[in-house]
Amino acid sequence: MKSTSLSSLLTILLSWFVSVSDGQTPDSWRQVSSLPGVSRQDAVAFTAGGLGFLGLGADSSGNLLSDFWKYDPISDSWSACAPFPGAARRGAVGYSINDTGYVATGTDGVDELKDCWQYIPTTNSWNQVQDIGTNVPVNCPGRSHATAATAGNFAYLFCGYDGSPGYLKQTLRFDPSNDTSWAIGRNLGNVSDLTLYGRRWGSAFTIGSSLYYGTGFTFSQDIKKDVWRYDPVIATWTQVADFGGNIRSNAFSFSLYGRGYIGGGTNGNYSQDVWSYSPTTNTWTEMAPFLGPPRVNTIAFTLNNRAFVGTGVHTSGTTFADLWEYTPDSTTSVQELQSTDFRIFQPDGNMLYVQFENTAATNYRNPFLLIHTITGSVVKTIQLENNTTIVNLLGLTAGFYSYVIINQGKLITSGKLIKQ
């Protein structure tokens, strides 16, 4: 059989190698600058042009808010935007498509709303666009506490509360390029309009072209942990692995590096645990817990391969204006191939040991170790000649790297390492 060339191996490996390049500890939380406006819950957020936008919601006294703010992650600073021109509200949804932000639905304390507004960051201006469900041949009432996610150039609204005891199970698609912006999708769980299956306060995230929705509070007044994948091409729901933590509603959610995350929320007790979902293995993994005080009705958005979670309300009724940044373990997508012939370990962050196990050295004619950066650039190439090779990492910038051992053009083992 023809051996894979070294250049071909490096091309393949390049697609695997990702790292945290700015020195932040992976799978960790840190507090950043708090919102300078009023503390709040039930706000909305979206991103555009490398900035995060946050507004609306209710303060600690239940007063509804119309202010809007933008967050710059580079300078870790906030500045005021044009206030929202629609009715002050809580429980709305926010999303962005092509660096344009949108806010839709919510409640003004009397009615469940169905209006939709567009925010243009370059002009700091708002425009009202089509109400949800316009020209859709089914009843699309106003709603609050729905959940939104985007895939491609479309946004999707899932479920929500319309004032009825049954709640909503609808899926709506928003296309800003179409004269008729809204289209109806398949109900959650592929059920009919006559089937009670609605819920509110659910969580949603996007991985690739698929959307995921789950957890939440249902029409039967119970809290859920089931999760469903929505294929927008064929408009079909498929149930996937249940959420890894306890049942909950009012949680935050986001996606990074091809994984979905759900955390916080409540099942009667407020939670701080965070779990990530892998679509490849259809499994959930517990991650570092949220470090802020436990809360519900938060906002979440992602910028520069980081997630930001903030605001919300504590069980005591205290509302928050803080913002927390999550750095993922971006190396979760690094291919790790195990070999019983080698033992590779780090006694500290500056040294890497590579040992042949027992007499394994006799099985290899020309093995060598390559260490790569985030871009796949080789920063060290070391010939493995002795039973133990000690690799000094002192010259490398702090962060994550990937390594491979190759023998005669064949990949033997691979993994990740950290330089402190």
TAMOHU-V270451 format. One record per residue. N is the residue number from 1. PSI is psi in radians with two decimals (999 if undefined). NEAR is the number of other ideal C-beta (glycine too) atoms within 10 Angstrom. Layout:
N_PSI_NEAR ; N_PSI_NEAR
This chain:
1_2.40_3 ; 2_2.30_5 ; 3_2.54_11 ; 4_2.32_14 ; 5_2.74_10 ; 6_-0.72_15 ; 7_-0.65_9 ; 8_-0.70_11 ; 9_-0.75_18 ; 10_-0.61_16 ; 11_-0.75_12 ; 12_-0.78_12 ; 13_-0.53_20 ; 14_-0.60_13 ; 15_-0.26_10 ; 16_-0.43_17 ; 17_2.00_25 ; 18_2.71_22 ; 19_2.94_22 ; 20_2.00_22 ; 21_-0.12_15 ; 22_0.21_12 ; 23_-0.07_11 ; 24_2.51_15 ; 25_2.27_13 ; 26_2.70_18 ; 27_0.99_17 ; 28_2.77_15 ; 29_2.56_20 ; 30_2.59_11 ; 31_2.39_12 ; 32_-2.91_16 ; 33_2.34_17 ; 34_2.68_15 ; 35_2.22_21 ; 36_-0.23_11 ; 37_-2.85_19 ; 38_2.43_17 ; 39_2.65_19 ; 40_2.91_28 ; 41_2.92_25 ; 42_0.59_26 ; 43_-3.11_30 ; 44_2.79_27 ; 45_2.65_26 ; 46_3.00_25 ; 47_2.63_22 ; 48_2.37_19 ; 49_0.58_12 ; 50_0.18_12 ; 51_2.68_19 ; 52_2.49_23 ; 53_2.39_23 ; 54_2.42_27 ; 55_-3.07_28 ; 56_-2.82_27 ; 57_-2.92_31 ; 58_2.47_23 ; 59_-3.04_17 ; 60_-0.31_15 ; 61_0.00_8 ; 62_0.07_11 ; 63_2.34_13 ; 64_2.55_18 ; 65_2.67_20 ; 66_-0.03_14 ; 67_2.77_19 ; 68_2.54_22 ; 69_2.71_17 ; 70_2.53_21 ; 71_2.26_23 ; 72_1.94_14 ; 73_-0.37_18 ; 74_-0.82_9 ; 75_-0.07_9 ; 76_0.95_11 ; 77_2.74_12 ; 78_2.64_20 ; 79_2.69_11 ; 80_2.55_13 ; 81_3.04_20 ; 82_2.34_14 ; 83_2.68_14 ; 84_2.22_20 ; 85_-0.23_12 ; 86_-3.03_19 ; 87_2.42_17 ; 88_2.50_17 ; 89_2.91_27 ; 90_2.87_24 ; 91_0.42_26 ; 92_3.12_28 ; 93_2.59_26 ; 94_2.52_24 ; 95_2.93_22 ; 96_2.56_21 ; 97_2.14_19 ; 98_0.88_9 ; 99_0.43_13 ; 100_2.33_17 ; 101_2.70_26 ; 102_2.53_23 ; 103_2.32_26 ; 104_2.75_29 ; 105_-2.77_28 ; 106_-3.07_31 ; 107_2.46_22 ; 108_0.21_16 ; 109_-0.25_13 ; 110_-0.88_7 ; 111_2.67_14 ; 112_2.29_22 ; 113_2.70_22 ; 114_0.17_19 ; 115_2.75_18 ; 116_2.37_26 ; 117_2.56_17 ; 118_2.35_16 ; 119_2.23_25 ; 120_1.88_14 ; 121_-0.62_19 ; 122_-0.47_9 ; 123_-0.04_9 ; 124_0.87_12 ; 125_2.72_12 ; 126_2.52_19 ; 127_2.39_12 ; 128_2.34_11 ; 129_-2.91_16 ; 130_2.43_18 ; 131_2.67_17 ; 132_2.47_24 ; 133_0.10_22 ; 134_2.22_13 ; 135_0.24_12 ; 136_2.29_16 ; 137_0.55_7 ; 138_2.86_9 ; 139_2.16_9 ; 140_1.51_20 ; 141_2.89_18 ; 142_2.80_22 ; 143_2.75_30 ; 144_2.86_23 ; 145_0.56_27 ; 146_3.13_29 ; 147_2.41_23 ; 148_2.59_24 ; 149_2.74_24 ; 150_2.62_18 ; 151_2.15_18 ; 152_-2.30_11 ; 153_0.43_11 ; 154_2.69_20 ; 155_2.65_26 ; 156_2.33_21 ; 157_2.26_27 ; 158_2.25_29 ; 159_-2.62_27 ; 160_3.13_30 ; 161_2.17_25 ; 162_0.20_21 ; 163_-0.19_13 ; 164_2.74_11 ; 165_-0.29_10 ; 166_-0.27_15 ; 167_-3.12_24 ; 168_2.62_27 ; 169_0.17_23 ; 170_2.63_25 ; 171_2.16_21 ; 172_2.43_25 ; 173_2.38_18 ; 174_2.19_23 ; 175_1.82_15 ; 176_-0.27_16 ; 177_-0.11_9 ; 178_2.47_12 ; 179_-0.66_7 ; 180_1.74_10 ; 181_-0.53_23 ; 182_2.45_23 ; 183_2.68_16 ; 184_2.39_15 ; 185_-2.77_19 ; 186_2.39_17 ; 187_2.62_20 ; 188_2.28_24 ; 189_0.13_13 ; 190_0.43_16 ; 191_2.88_14 ; 192_2.92_8 ; 193_-0.33_10 ; 194_-0.12_6 ; 195_2.30_13 ; 196_1.93_12 ; 197_0.18_20 ; 198_2.84_25 ; 199_2.90_30 ; 200_2.96_23 ; 201_0.60_27 ; 202_3.14_26 ; 203_2.53_28 ; 204_2.61_28 ; 205_2.93_24 ; 206_2.34_19 ; 207_2.02_19 ; 208_-2.23_10 ; 209_0.07_10 ; 210_2.58_18 ; 211_2.54_28 ; 212_2.40_22 ; 213_2.41_24 ; 214_-2.97_29 ; 215_-2.83_28 ; 216_-3.07_30 ; 217_2.22_24 ; 218_3.04_21 ; 219_-0.51_17 ; 220_0.22_13 ; 221_0.57_7 ; 222_2.79_12 ; 223_2.44_19 ; 224_2.86_20 ; 225_0.13_19 ; 226_2.65_18 ; 227_2.45_24 ; 228_2.52_18 ; 229_2.29_19 ; 230_2.16_24 ; 231_1.88_14 ; 232_-0.32_18 ; 233_-0.78_8 ; 234_0.09_7 ; 235_0.99_15 ; 236_2.43_12 ; 237_2.44_19 ; 238_2.24_11 ; 239_2.37_12 ; 240_-2.94_19 ; 241_2.40_16 ; 242_2.63_14 ; 243_2.46_21 ; 244_-0.41_18 ; 245_-2.83_20 ; 246_2.89_15 ; 247_2.58_18 ; 248_2.82_28 ; 249_3.03_22 ; 250_0.54_27 ; 251_2.91_28 ; 252_2.77_25 ; 253_2.69_27 ; 254_3.05_23 ; 255_2.50_21 ; 256_2.44_20 ; 257_0.74_14 ; 258_0.33_14 ; 259_2.61_23 ; 260_2.61_27 ; 261_2.42_24 ; 262_2.37_29 ; 263_2.95_28 ; 264_-2.64_27 ; 265_-2.97_30 ; 266_2.59_21 ; 267_0.49_19 ; 268_-0.59_9 ; 269_2.38_10 ; 270_2.39_19 ; 271_2.69_20 ; 272_0.01_16 ; 273_2.64_19 ; 274_2.37_25 ; 275_2.53_18 ; 276_2.54_23 ; 277_2.28_26 ; 278_2.04_16 ; 279_-0.36_16 ; 280_-0.77_10 ; 281_-0.11_9 ; 282_0.83_11 ; 283_2.76_13 ; 284_2.48_22 ; 285_2.30_15 ; 286_2.34_12 ; 287_-3.01_22 ; 288_2.35_18 ; 289_2.67_14 ; 290_2.29_20 ; 291_-0.31_13 ; 292_2.96_19 ; 293_2.55_14 ; 294_2.55_17 ; 295_2.97_27 ; 296_3.02_21 ; 297_0.81_25 ; 298_3.08_27 ; 299_2.77_26 ; 300_2.45_23 ; 301_2.86_24 ; 302_2.45_17 ; 303_2.37_16 ; 304_0.77_10 ; 305_0.53_14 ; 306_2.67_18 ; 307_2.58_22 ; 308_2.26_22 ; 309_2.36_27 ; 310_-3.07_29 ; 311_-2.78_26 ; 312_-3.06_28 ; 313_2.46_23 ; 314_2.83_16 ; 315_-0.43_13 ; 316_-0.17_8 ; 317_-0.06_10 ; 318_2.22_13 ; 319_2.79_23 ; 320_2.68_22 ; 321_0.13_18 ; 322_2.84_18 ; 323_2.36_24 ; 324_2.40_19 ; 325_2.31_20 ; 326_2.20_25 ; 327_2.02_20 ; 328_2.85_25 ; 329_1.57_23 ; 330_-0.22_22 ; 331_0.10_23 ; 332_-0.37_19 ; 333_0.04_16 ; 334_2.23_21 ; 335_2.21_15 ; 336_1.89_12 ; 337_2.18_11 ; 338_2.51_10 ; 339_2.29_15 ; 340_-0.11_9 ; 341_-0.25_19 ; 342_2.55_20 ; 343_2.08_13 ; 344_2.17_19 ; 345_2.84_10 ; 346_1.92_15 ; 347_-0.42_9 ; 348_-3.10_8 ; 349_0.00_14 ; 350_-0.04_15 ; 351_2.49_13 ; 352_2.23_23 ; 353_2.33_13 ; 354_2.06_21 ; 355_2.40_18 ; 356_2.36_19 ; 357_2.16_12 ; 358_-2.10_10 ; 359_0.44_9 ; 360_-0.40_16 ; 361_-0.49_16 ; 362_-0.20_8 ; 363_-0.12_11 ; 364_2.36_17 ; 365_-0.60_7 ; 366_1.03_11 ; 367_2.52_24 ; 368_2.71_16 ; 369_2.33_21 ; 370_2.35_19 ; 371_2.31_20 ; 372_2.70_23 ; 373_-3.06_17 ; 374_-0.56_16 ; 375_-0.01_10 ; 376_0.04_15 ; 377_2.35_10 ; 378_2.13_11 ; 379_-0.34_14 ; 380_2.41_16 ; 381_2.09_10 ; 382_2.19_18 ; 383_2.31_10 ; 384_1.79_21 ; 385_-0.57_10 ; 386_3.03_11 ; 387_-0.57_13 ; 388_2.24_10 ; 389_2.23_18 ; 390_2.14_12 ; 391_2.13_18 ; 392_2.17_11 ; 393_0.12_21 ; 394_-0.50_8 ; 395_-0.05_9 ; 396_2.60_17 ; 397_2.50_12 ; 398_2.47_15 ; 399_-2.88_17 ; 400_2.56_20 ; 401_2.92_23 ; 402_2.64_24 ; 403_2.72_22 ; 404_2.66_22 ; 405_2.21_23 ; 406_2.40_21 ; 407_2.05_17 ; 408_0.80_11 ; 409_0.06_14 ; 410_2.37_13 ; 411_2.16_17 ; 412_-0.84_18 ; 413_2.74_20 ; 414_2.81_23 ; 415_-2.83_18 ; 416_2.74_22 ; 417_2.86_20 ; 418_2.37_16 ; 419_2.09_20 ; 420_999_12
